[in-house]
């Protein structure tokens, strides 16, 4: 479906089909259900999901995309090494600015960490940043061991809005 408004021609006969396509269908797509997608979780040495779950969903209105990603690790999840990234449903616009969203980590110790998502201009993935420790509130990439060591039942929840390339 296109979100580009139709250019009407003088004297054109407007049919019910055109009205449905240009007005009703556009509104329905903006008010409809979210679309599921399967994000990819990556790092320098790739993690494997095992019996964990990784879910993604989005709502796209024009070039604005609202996205949620939920990761719950399982007993057979391996965590890899390096900075974690997740793929977006659409490539971000090359706007020359980074876009920010919210992130939460519920670690195996039951501590809830509040962080941020960063989406760089023109990329197809996002990175999560959390406080370095309970006493050092500067942020750094989420990894298998920072801000705490991940284990079975750890949860990462990402929610963000960004401009897509198309």
NORLIN-V102996 format. One record per residue. N is the residue number from 1. RES is the residue in three letters. PSI is psi in whole degrees, 0 to 359 (NA if undefined). D_CENTER is the distance of its C-alpha to the mean C-alpha in Angstrom with 1 decimal. Layout:
[[N/RES/PSI/D_CENTER] [N/RES/PSI/D_CENTER]]
This chain:
[[1/UNK/138/21.6] [2/UNK/142/22.2] [3/UNK/9/21.5] [4/UNK/124/24.4] [5/UNK/144/27.3] [6/UNK/142/30.4] [7/UNK/113/33.4] [8/UNK/148/36.3] [9/UNK/139/39.8] [10/UNK/131/42.9] [11/UNK/357/44.8] [12/UNK/138/42.0] [13/UNK/122/42.3] [14/UNK/121/39.2] [15/UNK/166/38.8] [16/UNK/321/37.0] [17/UNK/318/34.8] [18/UNK/317/33.8] [19/UNK/317/33.2] [20/UNK/315/31.0] [21/UNK/316/29.0] [22/UNK/336/28.7] [23/UNK/297/28.3] [24/UNK/309/27.7] [25/UNK/325/25.2] [26/UNK/315/23.1] [27/UNK/319/23.1] [28/UNK/321/22.4] [29/UNK/329/19.3] [30/UNK/336/18.0] [31/UNK/5/19.2] [32/UNK/186/18.5] [33/UNK/155/16.4] [34/UNK/158/12.6] [35/UNK/130/12.1] [36/UNK/148/11.1] [37/UNK/163/9.9] [38/UNK/102/10.4] [39/UNK/158/8.1] [40/UNK/133/10.6] [41/UNK/122/11.3] [42/UNK/163/13.7] [43/UNK/181/16.2] [44/UNK/308/19.7] [45/UNK/110/21.2] [46/UNK/137/18.7] [47/UNK/161/18.1] [48/UNK/136/18.9] [49/UNK/327/17.5] [50/UNK/232/21.0] [51/UNK/19/21.3] [52/UNK/182/18.1] [53/UNK/144/15.2] [54/UNK/112/11.6] [55/UNK/145/10.0] [56/UNK/151/7.0] [57/UNK/158/7.7] [58/UNK/161/7.5] [59/UNK/120/10.4] [60/UNK/125/11.6] [61/UNK/110/14.7] [62/UNK/236/16.4] [63/UNK/11/14.3] [64/UNK/128/12.0] [65/UNK/123/8.6] [66/UNK/127/7.4] [67/UNK/144/4.2] [68/UNK/137/4.9] [69/UNK/132/5.3] [70/UNK/122/9.1] [71/UNK/128/11.4] [72/UNK/122/15.1] [73/UNK/154/17.6] [74/UNK/182/20.9] [75/UNK/338/24.4] [76/UNK/11/24.2] [77/UNK/136/20.9] [78/UNK/147/21.6] [79/UNK/355/19.6] [80/UNK/198/20.6] [81/UNK/156/21.0] [82/UNK/183/19.5] [83/UNK/135/16.3] [84/UNK/142/13.1] [85/UNK/156/10.2] [86/UNK/141/7.4] [87/UNK/148/7.3] [88/UNK/160/5.3] [89/UNK/335/7.2] [90/UNK/150/9.3] [91/UNK/139/10.8] [92/UNK/151/10.7] [93/UNK/150/14.1] [94/UNK/73/16.8] [95/UNK/354/17.6] [96/UNK/7/19.0] [97/UNK/154/16.9] [98/UNK/145/13.9] [99/UNK/146/11.4] [100/UNK/143/10.8] [101/UNK/189/8.7] [102/UNK/152/9.9] [103/UNK/147/10.1] [104/UNK/142/12.8] [105/UNK/124/14.8] [106/UNK/102/17.6] [107/UNK/174/19.9] [108/UNK/342/22.9] [109/UNK/356/25.2] [110/UNK/359/23.7] [111/UNK/135/22.7] [112/UNK/121/19.6] [113/UNK/136/18.0] [114/UNK/129/16.1] [115/UNK/199/14.1] [116/UNK/155/11.7] [117/UNK/139/8.6] [118/UNK/129/10.1] [119/UNK/113/9.2] [120/UNK/161/12.6] [121/UNK/129/14.4] [122/UNK/17/14.4] [123/UNK/171/12.2] [124/UNK/22/9.9] [125/UNK/168/8.1] [126/UNK/159/7.1] [127/UNK/146/9.6] [128/UNK/140/10.4] [129/UNK/137/13.9] [130/UNK/162/16.3] [131/UNK/145/20.0] [132/UNK/322/22.3] [133/UNK/179/24.5] [134/UNK/336/25.8] [135/UNK/346/28.3] [136/UNK/102/26.4] [137/UNK/4/23.7] [138/UNK/152/22.8] [139/UNK/156/19.3] [140/UNK/168/18.5] [141/UNK/146/16.0] [142/UNK/130/15.1] [143/UNK/182/17.5] [144/UNK/338/19.5] [145/UNK/4/22.0] [146/UNK/127/20.5] [147/UNK/348/20.5] [148/UNK/165/22.2] [149/UNK/123/22.9] [150/UNK/149/20.4] [151/UNK/177/22.3] [152/UNK/137/22.2] [153/UNK/4/20.4] [154/UNK/145/18.2] [155/UNK/135/14.9] [156/UNK/127/11.6] [157/UNK/123/9.4] [158/UNK/136/6.3] [159/UNK/127/6.0] [160/UNK/161/5.9] [161/UNK/136/7.8] [162/UNK/163/8.7] [163/UNK/130/11.6] [164/UNK/160/11.6] [165/UNK/328/14.7] [166/UNK/NA/16.2]]
